Amino acid sequence: INAEYGGCKTEDEAHGWVKFSTKEKNLLAWQKKSSTSSVACVKAVGEIPFSAKKLSKLIWEQSFEDRKKYDEDLMEDKVIEVIDDFTQIRYLASKAPTFITDRDFCVLRCFHKQDNCYYTFSASVEHPDAPEKKGFVRGKMVISGLCYEPSTTNPKHCLVTNVAQIDPAGNIPGWVVNLNCNKIVQRIPALVKLITDVAK
């Protein structure tokens, strides 16, 4: 997973990243076509008024209720197995738009520190305690990660990079999924709101 995420750190078009505009101020976003999936990889970068260490810890330890504050579609999020202090197997369920079957995922979630950067990232795995369920389509999380690195202009801020390539599977065409890439971009403003609530 770390190698997959590391390959997402570059931003130039020579590596396949194409910049696209967003409605959010002070946010940069890119999209990259995949050679193995019809679903593109999306990346967004923005600055958050919180230290990298504190924010990464907050996100790693947040409860289901906290996640619901910035992900209204989240139906379930629970730990299936704790491998160690920095590695978990989790089950996630998400509400889909009207007339589309809800999606669920079984993922390996990790926390990692390297130099001054902190990472939380997930990818789909299989686990006997998280079989496919009736009423859901099992999606594939190729990669979903957040990188928190200290801001070079303000030591109390951090630069957050959100990278995600999530295939909902089923009968939804990849090009339809790619139209919804702004939802991934919205995660950074949602984190700002979460931090604002914590600071109150």
VEXRO-603146 format. One record per residue (C-alpha): residue in three letters; x negated, y, z. Coordinates in Angstrom, 1 decimal, decimal comma. Layout:
BEGIN
ala_X_Y_Z
...
END
This chain:
BEGIN
ile_0,0_0,0_0,0
asn_-2,8_2,4_0,9
ala_-4,4_1,9_-2,5
glu_-1,1_2,6_-4,2
tyr_-0,6_5,8_-2,2
gly_-4,2_6,8_-2,8
gly_-3,6_6,7_-6,5
cys_-0,9_9,3_-6,0
lys_-3,2_12,0_-4,6
thr_-4,2_13,3_-8,0
glu_-1,9_15,8_-9,6
asp_-3,2_16,5_-13,1
glu_-1,5_15,4_-16,3
ala_-4,5_13,3_-17,3
his_-3,3_10,9_-14,6
gly_0,3_11,0_-15,8
trp_1,8_13,5_-13,4
val_4,2_16,0_-15,0
lys_5,2_19,1_-13,0
phe_8,9_19,9_-12,7
ser_10,7_22,9_-11,2
thr_12,8_22,7_-8,0
lys_15,2_25,0_-6,3
glu_13,1_25,1_-3,1
lys_10,7_27,9_-2,5
asn_7,1_27,1_-1,7
leu_7,4_23,5_-2,9
leu_5,5_21,8_-5,8
ala_6,8_18,7_-7,4
trp_5,6_16,1_-10,0
gln_7,0_13,1_-11,7
lys_5,1_10,1_-13,1
lys_6,3_7,4_-15,4
ser_5,6_3,8_-14,2
ser_4,1_1,1_-16,4
thr_5,9_-1,6_-14,3
ser_9,3_0,0_-13,7
ser_11,9_2,2_-15,4
val_12,0_4,3_-12,2
ala_9,5_7,1_-12,0
cys_7,3_8,0_-9,1
val_8,0_11,4_-7,6
lys_5,8_13,6_-5,5
ala_6,4_16,8_-3,6
val_4,1_19,0_-1,6
gly_4,9_21,7_0,9
glu_3,6_23,3_4,1
ile_5,3_22,8_7,4
pro_4,8_24,9_10,6
phe_3,7_22,0_12,8
ser_0,3_20,3_13,3
ala_-0,4_17,1_11,2
lys_-1,0_15,0_14,3
lys_2,2_16,0_16,1
leu_4,4_15,8_13,0
ser_3,2_12,4_12,0
lys_3,8_11,1_15,5
leu_7,2_12,6_15,6
ile_8,2_11,0_12,3
trp_6,8_7,6_13,2
glu_8,6_7,5_16,5
gln_11,9_9,1_15,4
ser_15,2_7,4_16,2
phe_18,0_6,5_13,9
glu_20,0_9,5_15,1
asp_17,1_11,8_14,3
arg_16,8_10,4_10,8
lys_20,5_10,8_10,2
lys_20,0_14,6_10,7
tyr_18,2_14,8_7,4
asp_19,4_11,7_5,6
glu_23,2_11,6_5,6
asp_23,3_8,5_3,5
leu_21,4_6,4_6,0
met_23,7_3,7_7,4
glu_21,3_1,5_9,3
asp_17,7_1,6_10,3
lys_16,3_-1,0_12,7
val_13,1_-2,8_13,6
ile_13,0_-6,5_12,5
glu_9,5_-7,3_13,8
val_6,7_-5,3_15,4
ile_3,4_-6,6_14,1
asp_1,2_-4,1_16,1
asp_1,4_-0,5_17,3
phe_1,0_0,7_13,7
thr_2,8_-1,8_11,6
gln_6,5_-2,8_11,6
ile_9,0_-4,7_9,5
arg_12,2_-2,6_9,2
tyr_15,7_-3,1_7,7
leu_17,3_0,0_6,1
ala_20,8_0,4_4,6
ser_21,9_3,4_2,6
lys_25,3_4,6_1,4
ala_25,5_4,9_-2,4
pro_27,7_7,3_-4,4
thr_31,3_6,5_-5,0
phe_32,0_3,4_-7,2
ile_28,4_2,2_-6,6
thr_27,5_-0,6_-4,2
asp_25,6_0,4_-1,2
arg_21,8_-0,4_-1,1
asp_19,6_-2,0_1,5
phe_15,9_-2,6_1,9
cys_13,5_-4,7_3,9
val_10,2_-2,9_4,2
leu_6,8_-3,1_5,7
arg_6,1_0,3_7,5
cys_2,7_1,4_8,5
phe_1,0_4,3_10,3
his_-2,6_5,1_9,3
lys_-5,2_7,8_10,1
gln_-8,1_8,6_7,9
asp_-10,4_11,5_8,6
asn_-8,1_14,4_9,4
cys_-5,1_13,0_7,5
tyr_-2,2_11,0_8,9
tyr_-0,1_8,7_6,8
thr_3,3_6,9_7,3
phe_4,2_4,7_4,3
ser_6,5_1,8_3,5
ala_6,9_-0,8_0,8
ser_9,4_-3,7_0,2
val_8,7_-7,1_1,6
glu_10,7_-10,3_2,3
his_11,4_-11,4_5,8
pro_13,5_-14,4_7,1
asp_15,3_-12,2_9,6
ala_16,4_-9,7_6,9
pro_18,2_-11,8_4,2
glu_20,3_-10,2_1,5
lys_23,7_-9,2_2,8
lys_27,2_-9,3_1,2
gly_28,3_-5,9_0,2
phe_24,8_-4,6_-0,5
val_22,4_-4,7_-3,4
arg_18,8_-5,2_-2,3
gly_16,7_-2,4_-3,6
lys_12,9_-2,3_-4,1
met_10,8_0,3_-2,4
val_7,7_0,2_-4,5
ile_6,1_3,0_-2,4
ser_7,5_5,6_0,0
gly_5,0_7,6_1,9
leu_4,2_10,8_3,7
cys_0,7_12,3_4,1
tyr_0,1_15,0_6,7
glu_-3,1_17,0_6,4
pro_-4,1_20,2_8,3
ser_-3,5_23,4_6,5
thr_-6,6_25,2_5,3
thr_-5,1_28,6_6,0
asn_-3,3_28,0_9,3
pro_-4,5_25,4_11,9
lys_-1,0_25,2_13,4
his_0,5_24,2_10,1
cys_0,1_21,1_7,9
leu_0,4_20,2_4,3
val_2,9_17,4_3,7
thr_2,9_15,2_0,6
asn_5,9_13,0_0,0
val_5,5_10,3_-2,6
ala_8,3_7,9_-3,5
gln_9,1_5,3_-6,1
ile_12,4_3,6_-5,1
asp_14,2_1,2_-7,4
pro_17,9_0,8_-6,3
ala_18,1_-2,3_-8,6
gly_21,4_-3,6_-9,8
asn_22,9_-2,1_-12,9
ile_21,9_1,5_-12,5
pro_19,8_2,6_-15,5
gly_16,3_3,9_-14,6
trp_17,0_7,2_-16,4
val_20,0_7,8_-14,1
val_17,9_7,2_-11,1
asn_15,3_9,6_-12,3
leu_17,8_12,4_-12,6
asn_18,2_12,2_-8,8
cys_14,5_12,9_-8,2
asn_15,3_16,2_-6,4
lys_16,7_14,2_-3,5
ile_13,1_13,1_-2,8
val_11,9_16,7_-3,0
gln_14,5_17,7_-0,5
arg_12,8_15,6_2,2
ile_10,3_18,3_3,0
pro_12,8_21,1_3,6
ala_14,7_18,5_5,7
leu_11,6_18,0_7,8
val_11,3_21,7_8,4
lys_14,9_21,7_9,7
leu_14,0_18,7_12,0
ile_11,0_20,6_13,4
thr_13,1_23,7_13,9
asp_15,6_21,6_16,0
val_12,8_20,1_18,0
ala_11,3_23,5_18,8
lys_14,6_24,8_20,2
END
